[in-house]
Amino acid sequence: MTAQNPSSTMRKPLLWGMVAFVLLIPISIGLLLWQSSRNDAQSTLADCDVRQGCTLPGGAVIRFTPPQDVTKPFNLYLTHVSPQVQRITIHFAMRNMDLGFNLFEFKPQGQGVWLAKNAVLPLCVDERNDFLGDLALDGQHYNIVFTAP
């Protein structure tokens, strides 16, 4: 019978601990940075009527019609967008409630018009309909407060 070297049995848990540490630290930092970037809004458009359109500082207008059935996809339009803008995204949440990672990319359509197709509002188990859209234009964040049917 051979005796096991105590140092080799101690190395495995130590190795796994180091691997977990190396993987979890960058993931945690990334999530924290992502979360903090969502809270640094340039401005908040309270009680925005997204069906009629809401004007952002700088003149861009966001418009969309949340469907009666919030499980159905819908399109979002952003018009009068500056030609210098390179990337536009929107993330939906609720006040005091994170609804998970849901990020929709807008694509340029030409002449200052951008479109995000087939967006879906996250479901809330509390049956709330007050949403917060975190709209980002090249890293500048705007909070859009709206209600869905």
N, C-alpha and C positions, 0 to 999 in steps of 0.2 A: 504494500500500500504506500502510495506517495503522499507526502504532506504538501498541502497547498501553501504557497508563499503568501503570507498575510498582506504584503504590499500589493500583489496583483489583484486580490479581491477588493481592495480599497480603491484601486485605480478606476474600475468600471463606474461606480457611482460618481466619482469625482469627474470623470470624463463626460458622463451624461449631464452632470450639473453644469459643466463648462459649456457644452454644446447648447443647452437650454438658455443659459445666460447670454451667449453670443447671439442667439436668434431672437430672444425676447426683448432685449434692450433696444435694438433698432426698430422693431415693430412697435414697441410702446412709445418710443420717441416720435415715430411717424404718426401714430394715431393722435397723440397729444398735439402735435403741430397742426394736423388736419382739423381737429376739434377747435383749437384756438383760432384758426384762420376763419372758421365759419362764424365766430362771434365778433369779428372786427369789421362790422358793417360800416360803410361810408355813410349810409342813411337808411332810415326805415320808412317805408310807405305803408302807413297804417290804414286799415280798412280800405284797401285797394279793391276797386271793382275791376277785376281782371277781364271780365267779359267786355267792358267798354274800352279798357286799356289804361295803363298807368304810366305816367311819364317819369322817367328817372332823371336825376341831375345830369345834365349834359344833353338831354333831349331825346334819348332813346325811349321807345314805348314798348312795353310788354303787354301782350294780350293773349288770352286763352279762355276756353270754355270748359271748365271741369264737367264731366258727364254726370247725368242723373245717377247712374250706377258707377260709383267711384272705383269699381274694380275694372272698368273699361279704360283702354288707352285713349289719349287725346294728344293733340298737337299744340305746341306753344310757338308764338310768333314774337319776334323782336324786330321792330322797324326803326328807322332813323339812326342806325348804328354807325358810329364813326368808322371810316375806312381803315383807320389804324388798328382797330380791334382785331386780335388774332384768335382768341378763344373765349367762348361763352359756355357756362354750365349753370345748372340749377339743381339744388338739393332740397327736398321737402322734409319738414319736421313739424312739430307742434310745440307750443310753449310748454316748458318744463317736461318735455317728453321727447326723447330721441327715438326715432322710428327706424333706426338702422341705416345702413349705407345704401343710398339710392341717388345716383348722380346721372343726370341726363345732359348730353352734349348737344349744343346747337350747331348747325351747319350753315355756312353762308349760302345765300340764294342769289346774291347780286343786288346792286343798288341799295345797300344798307339794310337789307332784309335777311334775318337769320331764322332758322326753323329747327325745332326739336320735335321729332316725330315719335309717336307712340309712348309718350310719358305716362306713367301710372302713379297715382297718389298712393302712398303707403296706407295700409289699413290700421285703424285704431280699434282696439278691443273695447274701449270705453264709448264707442260710437260718437266721438267728437267730430266736428266738421270745421274747426278753426285751424287753418294751416299757416305755416310760415315757409315761404320760398326763399332760399338763400341763393340769390342770383349773383354770379361772378363774371365780370367782364375783365379779362386779362388780370385777374387777381384782385380787382376792386369789388368788394362785396356790398350788396344791397339786400336788405330784408324786405320781403313783400308779404304783408299780412292779408289773408283772404279767407273766405269761407267757400266750402264746396256744398253742393246741394244736399 
